[in-house]
């Protein structure tokens, strides 16, 4: 679902965050969280296309060309920092020919003179990286580990958490595909035997148990409280509570945003809030993981592993980390290896990127070591 054009009625969304690692919930889910698909940073889905011409056949290439231009803009905004939006390259035909690897038709409809559909566009990773580097644009292509998001809705008639008709959950599920970025958010499902709101805030072990069952390292408890429900003037207060270790989720600051819609509804307000919060989360992740090509480092690391299979997992993970430029094996035995890593950015960014591949990098007694993270 996409928002309608903004015009008049004021909608105020107040989003405040607080850290309380002691909060949690008891949950025995009968369904699994709505998990985002595995992220391909260089593929953009959910691009709506619509064009008219003398015939549907003539309208189709116009729609597809415009869709590829829009997908290119979505891609660059996904990978780069918000403050660099004004410096992004424009999608000329020649540039698109260089960077587009292909596209797929997800759905389509035609009339005598109109073509409507949705497409997925895949881009050439090397060409996009080269473009960003040539334009001196810092970027991130590292996806974070999935984050569990638990939506709580509070209104005058009562609270909704696990109910199927939770409008705040529906808003998160209706975010457009193009809003997906580098942080996969998994929405907690409706269930029949979830805990009360009081228990939700009362026992940290219960939320941790839900995280363990879903193999999540981090969770966000996002509570939306309806403060004003006048037609065209809807106000919602949002509070976020983080459970886990990801630093970029634990430092979200308070912000106030104002939106205007034609005949704004509660559904539109909540969808706008979900989109805005998602963008804030994405911006914080990119700030932590962005690749600054002007900074390059080298690190000598002792890698420990439990046998050949674990060593292969570690090597494959290193090869998949974008900021690792080169791995040189200086020495290897049946239990450990001495590696020399060339990488972009700072050591803290390298540690963050490796952690997303379940590799722990840490310093002990002045020396760096790494190993695969145990489940």
N, C-alpha and C positions, 0 to 999 in steps of 0.2 A: 504494500500500500504506500502511495506517495502522498505528501501533504498537498492540500489545495493552495492556491496563490494567496500570500499574505496581503491583508488590506487594513482593516480598521480595529476590530475589538481587541482590547489589550488582554493579554494572557501573561501573567507573571509566574515564572518558574524559579523558585528559590531552592538551590541545591547546596546543602551543607554537608560536610563530612566529619566524622569523628572516628578516632582509632580506639578500639576496645578489643584487644585480642582475647579477652575472656568471654566473648559472647559466642553463642552457639545455638543449636537446635537439635531436637530428636526427630529422626525421620526414618520411616521404613517404607521406602518408595515402592509402589507397585509398577511404576513405569520408570524409565531412565530419563536423565536430563536431555533437553533439546540441544544436542551438541553441534557446534559448527563443523562443517566439513574440513578435512585436512586442507591447510592453506597452501596454495600455489601463489606466491606473491606477484607473479607475472601473468596471471589470468584474471580477467574481470568478467563477472557474470551479472545477469539481471539488467542488462542495458536495454531499455525500451526504445523501439524504433517506430517511426510513423512518418510516412511521406505520401504525397498525392502527385499524380501526373496524368498524362492522357490515358494511361492504362496501368493496371497493377504491375505488369511486367516492366514498364518504364519506371514505376515508382520504387520497385524493389532495390535496384542499385543505389538510388538516392538515399533510401532509408539506411541501407547497410553502410554506406560511406559515412553518413552522419553518425551512426552508431559507433563506428570505429574511432571517430574523432572524440566522441564523448567518453568512450572507454579509455582512450589515451589520457585524457584529463583526469579521470578517476584514478588511473594507475599512478600517475605522477604525484597526485595529492596523497595517495596511500603511502608512497615510499618516502616522501620528503616532509620537512618540518612545516608547520602552518605558517611560520613567519617568512618562508620562502615562496609562498604562493604567487606573489607578483613577479617572480623571476623564472617561472616555469616556461619551457619552450612551447610555442604554439604548434598545433598539429597540422602542419602543411601536408599536402598530398605526397610530396617527395619524402618527407620525414616518416609518414605512416608506412610507405612502401619499405622503408628500412627496418622499422621496428615491429611491424605486425607479422606474427608467424602464421596466423590463421584465425578463423572464427567458426562458430557453430550456431545453428538456428535452434533455439530452445522452444519457441512457439511462434506461429505466424497465422495471420488471417488476411484475406484480401477481399476487396470489392472490385467494381469495374475500374475504378481509378485510384484506389488506395491500397497501401501495403502497411500492415501493422504487425509487430512481433517483438520478441525478446531474443537477444543474442549473447553469446559468450565470446570474448575476444582474448586470444592468447598472444603474448608478446615475446620477442626474442630477448632473453635475459641479457646476453652479452651486449646487444645493441643498446638496450635501455641503460645498462650500467655505463657504457661508453658515453652515451648522450649526457647523463648526469655528471659524469666526471669532466667532460669537456666544458660543461657549463658551471663547473665548480659548485655543484649543489650537493651538500651532505645528504645522505639517504640511509635508510634502513630497509633491509629485506629479510631480517631475522624475525621469525614468528615466535611469540611467547608460548609457553605451555598453556593448555586450556584452563580457563577460569570458570568456576561454578558461580552462577548469579542467581540469587534467591530473591524474587520480588514480593514485597509485602504491601498490600493496599489497605489504607485506613481512611474511612469516611464516617459521617455522622451515624449511618445505619450499622456500623460495625467494621471489623477488620476481616480481610480475606488474605489467606496465605496459600493454603493448599487447594482451595476450591477451584473448580473448573472455570467458573465465571469471574476469575480475578482479572479485572481490566488492565492492571499494571503488567501482569504477565503477558497478556495479549498484545500490549504495546511493544514489548521487547520482541515477541515472536513475529510481529508485523514490520519490523525494521526492514527497509529495502535491502536487497542483496548487495547493492553497490555501497552500502554502509559498512560492509564487512572489511576488515583490515588485517592487521598483523597480530591482533589479540583475539583468539577464538573464545567467544563467550558461550557457555552452555547454560541454558535456562532451566532451572529446576522445574520439574513437571508437577501437574496436579496430582493429588493422591488422596486416598480416603481416610488414612489413619495418621496424618501428621500431627505434630504437637500444637498446643495453643501458643498464642503470641507471647504469653508470660514465660512459658518454658523456652521459647525461642531465644529470649534474651537471658536465660538463666543458667544454661549449662554448656560450657564450651566443648565438652567432650562429645556432645551429640552432633554438633556441626562437624567436628573433626571426623566422627564416624561416617557421616554422609560423604565427606570428602574422600575418605579412604575407600569407601565402597565404589565410588566413581573414579578413583585414581586421579583425584585433583590435589594439587599442592596449595591452591589458593581459592578462596571463596569471597564473594561480595554479597552482603546482606543489604539490599536496596529497598528502603521503606519510603513509600509515597503517601503523603497525607493531604487529603483534599481540604483546603482552607476556605475557598470561595468558589461557589458554583453558579453565579449569576450568568445568564445567557450572554455569551460573547465576552465574559470577563471571569475566567477560571484561573484560580491560583492553586498551585500544588507545591508543597514543601517536600523536599527530598533529603533523606539522610542515608549515608552510606557507611557501612561498617565492614572492615576488612579482617579476614582470618587467614593467616598464612605468612609467607616469608618474602614475597615479591615486593621489593622496595618501591617500585613505581606505583603500586596500588595503595600503598600505605601513606602516601604524601599528597593525596588529592586535596586541593584547597577549596574553600567555599567560593561560590560565584553566584551572581544573579544575572539572569538573562530575561529579556522581554521579547515576546512574540506577538504578532498580530495576524488574525485570520478573518476571512469573511464568514460571519456566523460561526466563530470558533466553537468546537465541541470538546467535551471531555476526552473523547477518543483522540482527537487531533492534538490536544495539549499533552497527553501522556506519550503519544508517539514522538512528538517534538522533544520532550524531556529525555526519552530513551535515546534518541538519535544524538542529542547534545552530550549526554553523559558518555555514550560510546565514543564520541569524538574526543572528549577530554581524556578518556582512558588511553585511546590510541596515541594522542599527542604526548602523553607522559611516557608511554612505552618507547616511542621513537626518540624522545629526548635522551632516554637511557641507552638506546641501542644503535643510534645513528652512526654511520661510517663517515668519518672525516678523513678523506684521502690525503690531507696535508700532514696527518700524523701517522707515523709508522713506528712500530716497535719490534723488539726481538726478545725472546724469553727462553731461557734454558729450563726445562721441566723434566722431573723424574715421573714417569708414568707407571703406576702399578696396575696389575691385572691378574685375574684368576684363570689362567690357562689361555689356550689359543682362541677360543670362541670370544672370550672377553676382550682380548687384544684386537681381534678383528672388529668387534663392535666399537671399540674406542677409536680405531683408525678410520672407520667409516663415518663416525660422528664428526671427527675432526675435518674430514674432507667435505662435509656438508655445511660447515660453519662459514658463512660468506666472508667474515672479516679475517679469517686465517688465510694468508697469502701462500704460505709454504710450510711444509713440515719436513724436517730433516731428521732421520733416525741416526743418532750418533753411536748408540750401543743398545743391544737388546739381549735379554736372557729369557728364561722360561717364566719369570715372574715380574719383570720390570724392564723398562727401557728408558734411555736418556734421549730426549727430544729437543730440537731447536725449532721454536715457532717464530715465524715472521708474520706479523699481523698489522692491521690498521687500527688506529685509535689508541685508547689507554688500556692498561691492564684490567681496570674495573669493567670496561666494556667487553673485553675478551672473556672475563669471568662470567659476565651476564649471558653472553652469547653461548658459551659452552654449557652453562646450566640448562639452557633450553633443550640441549641434546643429552641431558642427564649425565654431564661430566662435571665433577667437582674440581675446581682449581683453587688451591689454597697455599699459603706460605707457612712453612714450619722451620723454625730456627734459622731464618734467613734464606732458606731454599724453597723453591716452588715445586709442588708435586700435584699430580692429578690422577683421578681414577673414576671409573664408571660409578654412577650413583646407584645405590642399592634400593630396590623398591620397598 
